[in-house]
Amino acid sequence: MNPENVVRMPNPKNISRVAIGVLIVIVLVVVGFRSFTIVEAGHRGIVLQLGAVQPQVLSEGLHFVVPFIQTVVPVEVRVQKAESSQVSASRDLQTVTTTLAVNYHLEGGSVNNLYQNVGLEYRARIVDPAISEALKAVTAQYTAEDLISKRSEVSAKVKEALTAKLGLYNMILDEINITEFKFSEEFDRAIEQKQIAEQQALKSKLDLERIKIEKEQEITRAQAQAEALRLQKQEVTPELIELRQIEAQLKAIEKWNGQLPNVTGGATPFINVD
């Protein structure tokens, strides 16, 4: 047999070397990929080393980590919104349903402490209960009517209380908005009736003031007329009386139609013209 026609089997040692080489390349590639992590915008990275929370917090961007030993948990630090509707009691024991919108965010440098003490379920464990407690504590200080008329003051107190509660867990409160106070139907009817009564009372008060002013005007006019008559009376003289009589006779002559008048005697004759 021609030695050139003999098929040579691969050397097992060479196969092993190739396989090991390929495996090493794969491991290096995997290790290379796992050696770097990217923290997205608006997030911070919590470093876990064999499950233990590390003190450093990764900012946005590319970071090196120890493969298979360190892992990174991303946590959002952008403003988040929590909207809650809570039922509480006012100082006058009215049932109040308050709808509150809360904007808050996590303190970037302390998210590792929050993760270690609370975890990622911080809204259900911390935020929602804090909103409920703050609302109930503040609404209990006001009557139902005061909650409506002093909404800005109530909002400021709720914000103050909620800021303190969230601050204990490295959360920062940005803003709150009380969107609605809702009361029982009985209370709403009572408020409506009270408003109607106040409007009627105001109308009656205005009518009374108008009548009073009109009465004062009448009195003023009467006093002015009386004063005018008094002044005229003071100015009456015999000469003025004689002048008025002559004026009356002249007017009578102007109206005379040619018939003989009836004349009455006296110091000054009076002409009567029909």
Secondary structure, DSSP 8 states (H G I E B T S, - for coil): --GGG------HHHHHHHHHHHHHHHHHHHHHHHTEEEE-TTEEEEEEETTEEEEEEE-SEEEE--TTTEEEEEEE-S-EEEEEEEEEE-TT--EEEEEEEEEEEE-GGGHHHHHHHT-S-HIIIIIHHHHHHHHHHHHTTS-HHHHHHTHHHHHHHHHHHHHHHHHTTTEEEEEEEEEEEE--HHHHHHHHHHHHHHHHHHHHHHHHHHHHHHHHHHHHHHHHHHHHHHHHHHH--HHHHHHHHHHHHHHHHHT--SS--EEE-SSS-EEE--
